[in-house]
Amino acid sequence: MSVVRRATPEDAEELLRLRQVMIDSMFANGSAAAIESDTSWHAESLIVVRARLAEREGNFAAFVIDRPDRPGRPGQPDQPGPPEQPRKLAALVVGTLDYRIGRAGNPRGVVGQVFSVATDPDQRRRGYARACMEVLLDWFRERGAGSVDLNASAEAEPLYASLGFVRKPDPSMRLSL
């Protein structure tokens, strides 16, 4: 199995690339596909992502698996990716810790939020997302999270269910500001 590692600021561009892979796959057939596949936000987001990845003790963490065929990896032949930028990561998971007033089952109110679980299409079905999720869940536990939330696609729901996630009865709503 490949080694899961904590993402560094140098991984920021690849995190955004894989996040876009996830976004594109979620909205591929919907009416929002054209809006969601817009990548103009990457340049502005890159600055923030690099800064957040540099905060090792903060409430944000990303865990990744390097591509086994990435250029320059010891013992592997160089197999360059697209000319504009070689792909270096096979998979990632990203999570944050939030505080909410405590409740039964989570009296300290620390809640983990998982988002941006993505695996390159040609690297899927190798256990990468599961391995990254297990490390992120350990990170949440070490920081006292009493629960972890995520939004699951139909394709990913079996993975999350196997890790112990269950559907919540309360609906989510969002306001874009």
N, C-alpha and C positions, 0 to 999 in steps of 0.2 A: 504494500500500500504506500502511496505517496505521503510525504510529510506535509502536515498542515503547519503553516507558520503565520505569525502575525504580520499583517501588511505594514509596509513602511511608506513614507512620503514618496519614495521613488516608484511605488506601485500605483500612484494616483491615476495616471492616464489609463492604465489597464483596468482599474476598478470602474472608471467611467465607461470604458468600452464594454466590459461585461455587464454593467448595469443597463446599458443600452440594448445588449443582447436580450436581457430579461424583459425590458420594456417592450421591445419589438415583438417578442414571442407572445406576450400577454395581449397585445392589441393588434395582432396581425390581421384579424378578420373583422374587427369592430369599426364603428364609424369614427373613432378617435385615432385610427391608425396613422393618418397623415400628421396629426398634431404630435402624437407620441413619438414618431420616428424622427422628429426634428432634433438635430444635435447641436443647434446653435447655443444651447445652454452649457455645453461642456467647458468652454473656455472660462466662463465665470465660476463655474462649480469647481474646476480644477484647483483654483487658489484655496478655496475653503477645504476641500478634501485633503490636500497636502497638509494644511495646518492642523486639521483634526487628527490625521494619522501621526503627526509628530507629538501629540499629547498622549503619551503612553499611560498616564494615570487618570485620564479623563473618563467620560461616560460614553465614549464612542470607540468601537473596535471593529476591525475587519480581519478576517482570517482567510487565507488563500492557499491554493495548491499550484505550484509551478507546473507548466507544461513539461511532460517528460522529454519532448523533442525540441525544447527551446534552444535557440542559438547560444553557443558558448557554454552549455552545460557540460561539466566534466564527464568524459566517457561517452558522450553522445556526438554524433556527427552534426555539423552545422546544417540546419535546414531552415533557411531564412523564411520568414513570413512574407506578407505583402511588402512591397518596396517602401511604402510610406512608414511602416512601423511593424517590427516583428511582434507576434503575439507571444507574451511571456507567461500568462496565467491561464490555467485550465479551468479553475473554479474559484468562487468566492462566496462568503456570507458576511453580512454587515449587521451590526446591532448597536443599540443604544440602551442606556439605563435611564429611567425616568423615576421621579418621585410623585406619588399620589398619596393622599391621606390614607392611612392604614385601614384595614378591614379584616374581618374574619378570614383566616387563611393566609393573610399577608399583613400582619399588624405593623410592620415597619414601612410599608407602602412602596418598596422598591420593585419596579416592574421592568422587565426586559422587553425590548421591541426588536424583532427580527425583520430585516428587509433586504432587498437586493441579494437574494440567493440566486446565483447564476452559474451555469456551466457552459463552456463553449459547446456548440452542437456536436462537433467531432470528438469531444472528450466525454460525452455522456455515457451513463450506464456502467461506470467504473467505481462507484461509491464515493466520488469526490465530494458531492454535496453533503452526504451523510457525515463523512469524516469532518468536514468544516463545521457542520451544525453541532456535532458532538463537542468540539473544542469551544465553540461559542457558548453552548449551554453550560459548560464547565466555567467559563469566564463569568457568566451571569451568576452561577451559584457562589463562586468565590467572592463576589461583590454583594451578596446578600439578597439577590432578587427572590421574591416570593412567588412570582409568576412570570410567564413569558407570553407575549402576544405576537401574532403574525397574521398576514393575509395569505391564503394559500390558493394557488391555481388548482384546477381539477387534476391536472397532470401531476402536481407535486403533493397533493393531499395524502396519498398512501405513505410517502416518506415521513411526513410530519406525524401522521397517526402512529406509525411504527416507533416514533420517538416519544410518544405519550401525549401529543397534542389532541385536543378534542374541540369540536365546534362550539362556539359560544352562542347562547340564545339571544344576546342583545345585538341589535343592528348597529352598524357603524354609519356615521354621517361625516361629511366634510364640507368646510367652507374655504374656498380659495381666497386669499387676501391679496 
